[in-house]
Amino acid sequence: MALFKLAAAATVGYFIWKASKQTASNAEPAAFATGEGSGENFSKVRSAGTEGMRSDPPKWDKVDQAGDESFPASDPPSTY
């Protein structure tokens, strides 16, 4: 009887683990707009501008845009 309970608990645990793995793999990164973070891109860099973001910032001007476009670079944009 104890062996049956152990097998049942292991089966339930396996299905819970499998369901949690599927949910985690389907989640999109928070910084990306819907469909923006998918694909085989190893660095996962989003498109510049508000259209690449999941939520719109409260204010966005041309300095913000220039900074966002030059993000991976070490030099600041020339608009500063």
Secondary structure as GFF3:
##gff-version 3
##sequence-region A 1 80
A	DSSP	alpha_helix	2	26	.	.	.	ID=ss1
A	DSSP	three_ten_helix	50	52	.	.	.	ID=ss2
A	DSSP	alpha_helix	62	69	.	.	.	ID=ss3
###
